Amino acid sequence: MWTEILTAVALVLVIEGLLPCINPGGWKQAMRQLLETDEDRLRWFGLGSMITGALLLAIIH
């Protein structure tokens, strides 16, 4: 079980590191826009991401 959790965390780090590595200027601009985004919109986006991830896990397994 711990192996799977650490593998998932490692994959998240790899995926999150792609954009700043490939396009640092675009990543910085996206972060600036994210800071200006309304908190309610961020919450809905986070909820949507969690639901999508849970559905993908259910489909895969």
mmJSON file of the N, C-alpha and C atoms, coordinates in Angstrom:
{"data_MODEL":{"atom_site":{
"group_PDB":["ATOM","ATOM","ATOM","ATOM","ATOM","ATOM","ATOM","ATOM","ATOM","ATOM","ATOM","ATOM","ATOM","ATOM","ATOM","ATOM","ATOM","ATOM","ATOM","ATOM","ATOM","ATOM","ATOM","ATOM","ATOM","ATOM","ATOM","ATOM","ATOM","ATOM","ATOM","ATOM","ATOM","ATOM","ATOM","ATOM","ATOM","ATOM","ATOM","ATOM","ATOM","ATOM","ATOM","ATOM","ATOM","ATOM","ATOM","ATOM","ATOM","ATOM","ATOM","ATOM","ATOM","ATOM","ATOM","ATOM","ATOM","ATOM","ATOM","ATOM","ATOM","ATOM","ATOM","ATOM","ATOM","ATOM","ATOM","ATOM","ATOM","ATOM","ATOM","ATOM","ATOM","ATOM","ATOM","ATOM","ATOM","ATOM","ATOM","ATOM","ATOM","ATOM","ATOM","ATOM","ATOM","ATOM","ATOM","ATOM","ATOM","ATOM","ATOM","ATOM","ATOM","ATOM","ATOM","ATOM","ATOM","ATOM","ATOM","ATOM","ATOM","ATOM","ATOM","ATOM","ATOM","ATOM","ATOM","ATOM","ATOM","ATOM","ATOM","ATOM","ATOM","ATOM","ATOM","ATOM","ATOM","ATOM","ATOM","ATOM","ATOM","ATOM","ATOM","ATOM","ATOM","ATOM","ATOM","ATOM","ATOM","ATOM","ATOM","ATOM","ATOM","ATOM","ATOM","ATOM","ATOM","ATOM","ATOM","ATOM","ATOM","ATOM","ATOM","ATOM","ATOM","ATOM","ATOM","ATOM","ATOM","ATOM","ATOM","ATOM","ATOM","ATOM","ATOM","ATOM","ATOM","ATOM","ATOM","ATOM","ATOM","ATOM","ATOM","ATOM","ATOM","ATOM","ATOM","ATOM","ATOM","ATOM","ATOM","ATOM","ATOM","ATOM","ATOM","ATOM","ATOM","ATOM","ATOM","ATOM","ATOM","ATOM","ATOM"],
"id":[1,2,3,4,5,6,7,8,9,10,11,12,13,14,15,16,17,18,19,20,21,22,23,24,25,26,27,28,29,30,31,32,33,34,35,36,37,38,39,40,41,42,43,44,45,46,47,48,49,50,51,52,53,54,55,56,57,58,59,60,61,62,63,64,65,66,67,68,69,70,71,72,73,74,75,76,77,78,79,80,81,82,83,84,85,86,87,88,89,90,91,92,93,94,95,96,97,98,99,100,101,102,103,104,105,106,107,108,109,110,111,112,113,114,115,116,117,118,119,120,121,122,123,124,125,126,127,128,129,130,131,132,133,134,135,136,137,138,139,140,141,142,143,144,145,146,147,148,149,150,151,152,153,154,155,156,157,158,159,160,161,162,163,164,165,166,167,168,169,170,171,172,173,174,175,176,177,178,179,180,181,182,183],
"type_symbol":["N","C","C","N","C","C","N","C","C","N","C","C","N","C","C","N","C","C","N","C","C","N","C","C","N","C","C","N","C","C","N","C","C","N","C","C","N","C","C","N","C","C","N","C","C","N","C","C","N","C","C","N","C","C","N","C","C","N","C","C","N","C","C","N","C","C","N","C","C","N","C","C","N","C","C","N","C","C","N","C","C","N","C","C","N","C","C","N","C","C","N","C","C","N","C","C","N","C","C","N","C","C","N","C","C","N","C","C","N","C","C","N","C","C","N","C","C","N","C","C","N","C","C","N","C","C","N","C","C","N","C","C","N","C","C","N","C","C","N","C","C","N","C","C","N","C","C","N","C","C","N","C","C","N","C","C","N","C","C","N","C","C","N","C","C","N","C","C","N","C","C","N","C","C","N","C","C","N","C","C","N","C","C"],
"label_atom_id":["N","CA","C","N","CA","C","N","CA","C","N","CA","C","N","CA","C","N","CA","C","N","CA","C","N","CA","C","N","CA","C","N","CA","C","N","CA","C","N","CA","C","N","CA","C","N","CA","C","N","CA","C","N","CA","C","N","CA","C","N","CA","C","N","CA","C","N","CA","C","N","CA","C","N","CA","C","N","CA","C","N","CA","C","N","CA","C","N","CA","C","N","CA","C","N","CA","C","N","CA","C","N","CA","C","N","CA","C","N","CA","C","N","CA","C","N","CA","C","N","CA","C","N","CA","C","N","CA","C","N","CA","C","N","CA","C","N","CA","C","N","CA","C","N","CA","C","N","CA","C","N","CA","C","N","CA","C","N","CA","C","N","CA","C","N","CA","C","N","CA","C","N","CA","C","N","CA","C","N","CA","C","N","CA","C","N","CA","C","N","CA","C","N","CA","C","N","CA","C","N","CA","C","N","CA","C","N","CA","C","N","CA","C"],
"label_alt_id":[null,null,null,null,null,null,null,null,null,null,null,null,null,null,null,null,null,null,null,null,null,null,null,null,null,null,null,null,null,null,null,null,null,null,null,null,null,null,null,null,null,null,null,null,null,null,null,null,null,null,null,null,null,null,null,null,null,null,null,null,null,null,null,null,null,null,null,null,null,null,null,null,null,null,null,null,null,null,null,null,null,null,null,null,null,null,null,null,null,null,null,null,null,null,null,null,null,null,null,null,null,null,null,null,null,null,null,null,null,null,null,null,null,null,null,null,null,null,null,null,null,null,null,null,null,null,null,null,null,null,null,null,null,null,null,null,null,null,null,null,null,null,null,null,null,null,null,null,null,null,null,null,null,null,null,null,null,null,null,null,null,null,null,null,null,null,null,null,null,null,null,null,null,null,null,null,null,null,null,null,null,null,null],
"label_comp_id":["MET","MET","MET","TRP","TRP","TRP","THR","THR","THR","GLU","GLU","GLU","ILE","ILE","ILE","LEU","LEU","LEU","THR","THR","THR","ALA","ALA","ALA","VAL","VAL","VAL","ALA","ALA","ALA","LEU","LEU","LEU","VAL","VAL","VAL","LEU","LEU","LEU","VAL","VAL","VAL","ILE","ILE","ILE","GLU","GLU","GLU","GLY","GLY","GLY","LEU","LEU","LEU","LEU","LEU","LEU","PRO","PRO","PRO","CYS","CYS","CYS","ILE","ILE","ILE","ASN","ASN","ASN","PRO","PRO","PRO","GLY","GLY","GLY","GLY","GLY","GLY","TRP","TRP","TRP","LYS","LYS","LYS","GLN","GLN","GLN","ALA","ALA","ALA","MET","MET","MET","ARG","ARG","ARG","GLN","GLN","GLN","LEU","LEU","LEU","LEU","LEU","LEU","GLU","GLU","GLU","THR","THR","THR","ASP","ASP","ASP","GLU","GLU","GLU","ASP","ASP","ASP","ARG","ARG","ARG","LEU","LEU","LEU","ARG","ARG","ARG","TRP","TRP","TRP","PHE","PHE","PHE","GLY","GLY","GLY","LEU","LEU","LEU","GLY","GLY","GLY","SER","SER","SER","MET","MET","MET","ILE","ILE","ILE","THR","THR","THR","GLY","GLY","GLY","ALA","ALA","ALA","LEU","LEU","LEU","LEU","LEU","LEU","LEU","LEU","LEU","ALA","ALA","ALA","ILE","ILE","ILE","ILE","ILE","ILE","HIS","HIS","HIS"],
"label_asym_id":["A","A","A","A","A","A","A","A","A","A","A","A","A","A","A","A","A","A","A","A","A","A","A","A","A","A","A","A","A","A","A","A","A","A","A","A","A","A","A","A","A","A","A","A","A","A","A","A","A","A","A","A","A","A","A","A","A","A","A","A","A","A","A","A","A","A","A","A","A","A","A","A","A","A","A","A","A","A","A","A","A","A","A","A","A","A","A","A","A","A","A","A","A","A","A","A","A","A","A","A","A","A","A","A","A","A","A","A","A","A","A","A","A","A","A","A","A","A","A","A","A","A","A","A","A","A","A","A","A","A","A","A","A","A","A","A","A","A","A","A","A","A","A","A","A","A","A","A","A","A","A","A","A","A","A","A","A","A","A","A","A","A","A","A","A","A","A","A","A","A","A","A","A","A","A","A","A","A","A","A","A","A","A"],
"label_entity_id":["1","1","1","1","1","1","1","1","1","1","1","1","1","1","1","1","1","1","1","1","1","1","1","1","1","1","1","1","1","1","1","1","1","1","1","1","1","1","1","1","1","1","1","1","1","1","1","1","1","1","1","1","1","1","1","1","1","1","1","1","1","1","1","1","1","1","1","1","1","1","1","1","1","1","1","1","1","1","1","1","1","1","1","1","1","1","1","1","1","1","1","1","1","1","1","1","1","1","1","1","1","1","1","1","1","1","1","1","1","1","1","1","1","1","1","1","1","1","1","1","1","1","1","1","1","1","1","1","1","1","1","1","1","1","1","1","1","1","1","1","1","1","1","1","1","1","1","1","1","1","1","1","1","1","1","1","1","1","1","1","1","1","1","1","1","1","1","1","1","1","1","1","1","1","1","1","1","1","1","1","1","1","1"],
"label_seq_id":[1,1,1,2,2,2,3,3,3,4,4,4,5,5,5,6,6,6,7,7,7,8,8,8,9,9,9,10,10,10,11,11,11,12,12,12,13,13,13,14,14,14,15,15,15,16,16,16,17,17,17,18,18,18,19,19,19,20,20,20,21,21,21,22,22,22,23,23,23,24,24,24,25,25,25,26,26,26,27,27,27,28,28,28,29,29,29,30,30,30,31,31,31,32,32,32,33,33,33,34,34,34,35,35,35,36,36,36,37,37,37,38,38,38,39,39,39,40,40,40,41,41,41,42,42,42,43,43,43,44,44,44,45,45,45,46,46,46,47,47,47,48,48,48,49,49,49,50,50,50,51,51,51,52,52,52,53,53,53,54,54,54,55,55,55,56,56,56,57,57,57,58,58,58,59,59,59,60,60,60,61,61,61],
"pdbx_PDB_ins_code":[null,null,null,null,null,null,null,null,null,null,null,null,null,null,null,null,null,null,null,null,null,null,null,null,null,null,null,null,null,null,null,null,null,null,null,null,null,null,null,null,null,null,null,null,null,null,null,null,null,null,null,null,null,null,null,null,null,null,null,null,null,null,null,null,null,null,null,null,null,null,null,null,null,null,null,null,null,null,null,null,null,null,null,null,null,null,null,null,null,null,null,null,null,null,null,null,null,null,null,null,null,null,null,null,null,null,null,null,null,null,null,null,null,null,null,null,null,null,null,null,null,null,null,null,null,null,null,null,null,null,null,null,null,null,null,null,null,null,null,null,null,null,null,null,null,null,null,null,null,null,null,null,null,null,null,null,null,null,null,null,null,null,null,null,null,null,null,null,null,null,null,null,null,null,null,null,null,null,null,null,null,null,null],
"Cartn_x":[0.816,0.0,0.866,1.907,2.76,3.475,3.793,4.455,3.548,2.263,1.33,1.147,1.067,0.908,2.125,3.311,4.529,4.664,4.238,4.247,3.308,2.13,1.167,1.723,2.334,2.931,4.057,4.88,5.976,5.442,4.386,3.792,3.204,2.585,2.057,3.195,4.304,5.451,6.025,6.089,6.595,5.662,4.365,3.394,3.381,3.42,3.409,4.702,5.783,7.045,7.201,6.323,6.444,6.297,5.228,4.978,6.065,6.475,7.537,8.849,9.073,10.299,10.233,9.104,8.954,8.724,7.873,7.5,7.411,8.554,8.512,7.762,7.885,7.172,5.67,5.196,3.762,3.25,4.074,3.693,3.553,4.492,4.421,3.165,2.853,1.65,0.395,0.371,-0.778,-0.917,0.197,0.15,-0.361,0.032,-0.478,-1.994,-2.476,-3.922,-4.635,-4.01,-4.596,-4.752,-3.769,-3.848,-5.003,-5.396,-6.478,-7.852,-7.887,-9.138,-9.931,-11.238,-12.14,-12.031,-12.103,-11.947,-13.037,-14.254,-15.337,-15.063,-14.546,-14.225,-13.106,-12.12,-11.041,-11.574,-12.51,-13.102,-13.826,-14.614,-15.332,-14.377,-13.297,-12.295,-11.646,-11.316,-10.738,-11.688,-12.954,-13.955,-14.09,-14.122,-14.206,-13.0,-11.829,-10.614,-10.657,-11.109,-11.192,-12.189,-13.346,-14.366,-13.848,-13.194,-12.635,-11.592,-10.719,-9.708,-10.317,-11.326,-11.982,-12.66,-13.308,-13.946,-12.911,-11.798,-10.741,-10.195,-10.014,-9.542,-10.566,-11.843,-12.887,-12.91,-12.71,-12.706,-11.486,-10.334,-9.097,-9.104,-9.639,-9.647,-11.008],
"Cartn_y":[-1.188,0.0,1.262,1.301,2.489,2.713,1.632,1.76,2.479,2.13,2.778,4.253,4.571,5.966,6.787,6.271,6.992,7.112,6.097,6.168,7.265,7.358,8.397,9.788,9.964,11.263,11.611,10.63,10.865,11.28,10.637,11.004,12.412,12.786,14.151,15.159,14.894,15.803,15.913,14.801,14.825,15.65,15.401,16.111,17.601,17.947,19.357,20.059,19.33,19.937,20.147,19.556,19.669,21.106,21.789,23.134,24.135,24.225,25.189,24.85,23.591,23.189,23.526,23.263,23.463,24.938,25.62,26.997,27.827,28.234,28.952,30.285,31.005,32.278,32.103,31.131,30.843,30.362,29.591,29.085,30.244,31.185,32.346,33.177,33.344,34.094,33.377,32.066,31.299,31.428,31.443,31.59,32.976,33.997,35.354,35.391,34.772,34.732,33.934,32.869,32.049,32.843,33.693,34.512,35.512,35.917,36.879,36.214,34.888,34.16,34.155,34.286,34.271,32.938,33.004,31.792,30.762,31.211,30.258,29.484,30.173,29.505,28.481,28.828,27.878,26.652,26.876,25.743,24.804,25.368,24.538,23.782,24.453,23.793,22.634,22.875,21.814,20.646,20.948,19.886,19.082,19.796,19.111,18.225,18.697,17.896,16.64,16.794,15.632,14.609,15.071,14.152,13.446,14.197,13.594,12.54,12.853,11.897,10.647,10.834,9.685,8.806,9.442,8.673,7.905,8.561,7.868,6.667,6.849,5.718,4.583,4.933,3.903,3.159,3.887,3.257,2.359,2.837,2.075,0.79,0.896,-0.283,-0.856],
"Cartn_z":[0.0,0.0,0.0,0.822,0.869,-0.457,-1.137,-2.437,-3.433,-3.437,-4.344,-4.016,-2.721,-2.308,-2.708,-2.456,-2.827,-4.342,-5.07,-6.528,-7.016,-6.421,-6.803,-6.506,-5.356,-5.004,-5.975,-6.307,-7.249,-8.617,-9.08,-10.37,-10.34,-9.229,-9.097,-9.205,-8.538,-8.594,-10.0,-10.705,-12.081,-12.967,-12.865,-13.701,-13.363,-12.076,-11.694,-12.092,-12.231,-12.62,-14.113,-14.908,-16.359,-16.862,-16.465,-16.99,-16.614,-15.354,-15.05,-15.758,-16.037,-16.723,-18.206,-18.828,-20.269,-20.618,-19.845,-20.172,-18.886,-18.32,-17.042,-17.12,-18.232,-18.359,-18.363,-19.109,-19.15,-17.805,-17.113,-15.788,-14.806,-14.845,-13.956,-14.245,-15.518,-15.891,-15.387,-15.52,-15.031,-13.516,-12.797,-11.339,-10.949,-11.704,-11.439,-11.614,-12.682,-12.92,-11.844,-11.384,-10.339,-9.044,-8.735,-7.53,-7.597,-8.789,-8.962,-9.074,-9.125,-9.294,-7.991,-8.12,-6.98,-6.223,-4.894,-4.073,-4.337,-4.574,-4.855,-6.141,-7.146,-8.41,-8.189,-7.358,-7.059,-6.328,-5.398,-4.671,-5.628,-6.547,-7.512,-8.423,-8.822,-9.651,-8.893,-7.612,-6.79,-6.609,-6.369,-6.223,-7.514,-8.636,-9.931,-10.186,-9.799,-9.966,-9.106,-7.866,-6.979,-7.502,-7.959,-8.483,-9.73,-10.62,-11.83,-11.472,-10.531,-10.103,-9.487,-8.658,-8.031,-9.091,-10.064,-11.133,-11.963,-12.267,-13.008,-12.238,-10.926,-10.109,-10.112,-10.034,-10.032,-11.37,-12.465,-13.779,-13.956,-13.507,-13.666,-12.851,-11.633,-10.767,-10.828],
"occupancy":[1.0,1.0,1.0,1.0,1.0,1.0,1.0,1.0,1.0,1.0,1.0,1.0,1.0,1.0,1.0,1.0,1.0,1.0,1.0,1.0,1.0,1.0,1.0,1.0,1.0,1.0,1.0,1.0,1.0,1.0,1.0,1.0,1.0,1.0,1.0,1.0,1.0,1.0,1.0,1.0,1.0,1.0,1.0,1.0,1.0,1.0,1.0,1.0,1.0,1.0,1.0,1.0,1.0,1.0,1.0,1.0,1.0,1.0,1.0,1.0,1.0,1.0,1.0,1.0,1.0,1.0,1.0,1.0,1.0,1.0,1.0,1.0,1.0,1.0,1.0,1.0,1.0,1.0,1.0,1.0,1.0,1.0,1.0,1.0,1.0,1.0,1.0,1.0,1.0,1.0,1.0,1.0,1.0,1.0,1.0,1.0,1.0,1.0,1.0,1.0,1.0,1.0,1.0,1.0,1.0,1.0,1.0,1.0,1.0,1.0,1.0,1.0,1.0,1.0,1.0,1.0,1.0,1.0,1.0,1.0,1.0,1.0,1.0,1.0,1.0,1.0,1.0,1.0,1.0,1.0,1.0,1.0,1.0,1.0,1.0,1.0,1.0,1.0,1.0,1.0,1.0,1.0,1.0,1.0,1.0,1.0,1.0,1.0,1.0,1.0,1.0,1.0,1.0,1.0,1.0,1.0,1.0,1.0,1.0,1.0,1.0,1.0,1.0,1.0,1.0,1.0,1.0,1.0,1.0,1.0,1.0,1.0,1.0,1.0,1.0,1.0,1.0,1.0,1.0,1.0,1.0,1.0,1.0],
"B_iso_or_equiv":[0.0,0.0,0.0,0.0,0.0,0.0,0.0,0.0,0.0,0.0,0.0,0.0,0.0,0.0,0.0,0.0,0.0,0.0,0.0,0.0,0.0,0.0,0.0,0.0,0.0,0.0,0.0,0.0,0.0,0.0,0.0,0.0,0.0,0.0,0.0,0.0,0.0,0.0,0.0,0.0,0.0,0.0,0.0,0.0,0.0,0.0,0.0,0.0,0.0,0.0,0.0,0.0,0.0,0.0,0.0,0.0,0.0,0.0,0.0,0.0,0.0,0.0,0.0,0.0,0.0,0.0,0.0,0.0,0.0,0.0,0.0,0.0,0.0,0.0,0.0,0.0,0.0,0.0,0.0,0.0,0.0,0.0,0.0,0.0,0.0,0.0,0.0,0.0,0.0,0.0,0.0,0.0,0.0,0.0,0.0,0.0,0.0,0.0,0.0,0.0,0.0,0.0,0.0,0.0,0.0,0.0,0.0,0.0,0.0,0.0,0.0,0.0,0.0,0.0,0.0,0.0,0.0,0.0,0.0,0.0,0.0,0.0,0.0,0.0,0.0,0.0,0.0,0.0,0.0,0.0,0.0,0.0,0.0,0.0,0.0,0.0,0.0,0.0,0.0,0.0,0.0,0.0,0.0,0.0,0.0,0.0,0.0,0.0,0.0,0.0,0.0,0.0,0.0,0.0,0.0,0.0,0.0,0.0,0.0,0.0,0.0,0.0,0.0,0.0,0.0,0.0,0.0,0.0,0.0,0.0,0.0,0.0,0.0,0.0,0.0,0.0,0.0,0.0,0.0,0.0,0.0,0.0,0.0],
"pdbx_formal_charge":[null,null,null,null,null,null,null,null,null,null,null,null,null,null,null,null,null,null,null,null,null,null,null,null,null,null,null,null,null,null,null,null,null,null,null,null,null,null,null,null,null,null,null,null,null,null,null,null,null,null,null,null,null,null,null,null,null,null,null,null,null,null,null,null,null,null,null,null,null,null,null,null,null,null,null,null,null,null,null,null,null,null,null,null,null,null,null,null,null,null,null,null,null,null,null,null,null,null,null,null,null,null,null,null,null,null,null,null,null,null,null,null,null,null,null,null,null,null,null,null,null,null,null,null,null,null,null,null,null,null,null,null,null,null,null,null,null,null,null,null,null,null,null,null,null,null,null,null,null,null,null,null,null,null,null,null,null,null,null,null,null,null,null,null,null,null,null,null,null,null,null,null,null,null,null,null,null,null,null,null,null,null,null],
"auth_seq_id":[1,1,1,2,2,2,3,3,3,4,4,4,5,5,5,6,6,6,7,7,7,8,8,8,9,9,9,10,10,10,11,11,11,12,12,12,13,13,13,14,14,14,15,15,15,16,16,16,17,17,17,18,18,18,19,19,19,20,20,20,21,21,21,22,22,22,23,23,23,24,24,24,25,25,25,26,26,26,27,27,27,28,28,28,29,29,29,30,30,30,31,31,31,32,32,32,33,33,33,34,34,34,35,35,35,36,36,36,37,37,37,38,38,38,39,39,39,40,40,40,41,41,41,42,42,42,43,43,43,44,44,44,45,45,45,46,46,46,47,47,47,48,48,48,49,49,49,50,50,50,51,51,51,52,52,52,53,53,53,54,54,54,55,55,55,56,56,56,57,57,57,58,58,58,59,59,59,60,60,60,61,61,61],
"auth_comp_id":["MET","MET","MET","TRP","TRP","TRP","THR","THR","THR","GLU","GLU","GLU","ILE","ILE","ILE","LEU","LEU","LEU","THR","THR","THR","ALA","ALA","ALA","VAL","VAL","VAL","ALA","ALA","ALA","LEU","LEU","LEU","VAL","VAL","VAL","LEU","LEU","LEU","VAL","VAL","VAL","ILE","ILE","ILE","GLU","GLU","GLU","GLY","GLY","GLY","LEU","LEU","LEU","LEU","LEU","LEU","PRO","PRO","PRO","CYS","CYS","CYS","ILE","ILE","ILE","ASN","ASN","ASN","PRO","PRO","PRO","GLY","GLY","GLY","GLY","GLY","GLY","TRP","TRP","TRP","LYS","LYS","LYS","GLN","GLN","GLN","ALA","ALA","ALA","MET","MET","MET","ARG","ARG","ARG","GLN","GLN","GLN","LEU","LEU","LEU","LEU","LEU","LEU","GLU","GLU","GLU","THR","THR","THR","ASP","ASP","ASP","GLU","GLU","GLU","ASP","ASP","ASP","ARG","ARG","ARG","LEU","LEU","LEU","ARG","ARG","ARG","TRP","TRP","TRP","PHE","PHE","PHE","GLY","GLY","GLY","LEU","LEU","LEU","GLY","GLY","GLY","SER","SER","SER","MET","MET","MET","ILE","ILE","ILE","THR","THR","THR","GLY","GLY","GLY","ALA","ALA","ALA","LEU","LEU","LEU","LEU","LEU","LEU","LEU","LEU","LEU","ALA","ALA","ALA","ILE","ILE","ILE","ILE","ILE","ILE","HIS","HIS","HIS"],
"auth_asym_id":["A","A","A","A","A","A","A","A","A","A","A","A","A","A","A","A","A","A","A","A","A","A","A","A","A","A","A","A","A","A","A","A","A","A","A","A","A","A","A","A","A","A","A","A","A","A","A","A","A","A","A","A","A","A","A","A","A","A","A","A","A","A","A","A","A","A","A","A","A","A","A","A","A","A","A","A","A","A","A","A","A","A","A","A","A","A","A","A","A","A","A","A","A","A","A","A","A","A","A","A","A","A","A","A","A","A","A","A","A","A","A","A","A","A","A","A","A","A","A","A","A","A","A","A","A","A","A","A","A","A","A","A","A","A","A","A","A","A","A","A","A","A","A","A","A","A","A","A","A","A","A","A","A","A","A","A","A","A","A","A","A","A","A","A","A","A","A","A","A","A","A","A","A","A","A","A","A","A","A","A","A","A","A"],
"auth_atom_id":["N","CA","C","N","CA","C","N","CA","C","N","CA","C","N","CA","C","N","CA","C","N","CA","C","N","CA","C","N","CA","C","N","CA","C","N","CA","C","N","CA","C","N","CA","C","N","CA","C","N","CA","C","N","CA","C","N","CA","C","N","CA","C","N","CA","C","N","CA","C","N","CA","C","N","CA","C","N","CA","C","N","CA","C","N","CA","C","N","CA","C","N","CA","C","N","CA","C","N","CA","C","N","CA","C","N","CA","C","N","CA","C","N","CA","C","N","CA","C","N","CA","C","N","CA","C","N","CA","C","N","CA","C","N","CA","C","N","CA","C","N","CA","C","N","CA","C","N","CA","C","N","CA","C","N","CA","C","N","CA","C","N","CA","C","N","CA","C","N","CA","C","N","CA","C","N","CA","C","N","CA","C","N","CA","C","N","CA","C","N","CA","C","N","CA","C","N","CA","C","N","CA","C","N","CA","C","N","CA","C","N","CA","C"],
"pdbx_PDB_model_num":[1,1,1,1,1,1,1,1,1,1,1,1,1,1,1,1,1,1,1,1,1,1,1,1,1,1,1,1,1,1,1,1,1,1,1,1,1,1,1,1,1,1,1,1,1,1,1,1,1,1,1,1,1,1,1,1,1,1,1,1,1,1,1,1,1,1,1,1,1,1,1,1,1,1,1,1,1,1,1,1,1,1,1,1,1,1,1,1,1,1,1,1,1,1,1,1,1,1,1,1,1,1,1,1,1,1,1,1,1,1,1,1,1,1,1,1,1,1,1,1,1,1,1,1,1,1,1,1,1,1,1,1,1,1,1,1,1,1,1,1,1,1,1,1,1,1,1,1,1,1,1,1,1,1,1,1,1,1,1,1,1,1,1,1,1,1,1,1,1,1,1,1,1,1,1,1,1,1,1,1,1,1,1]
}}}
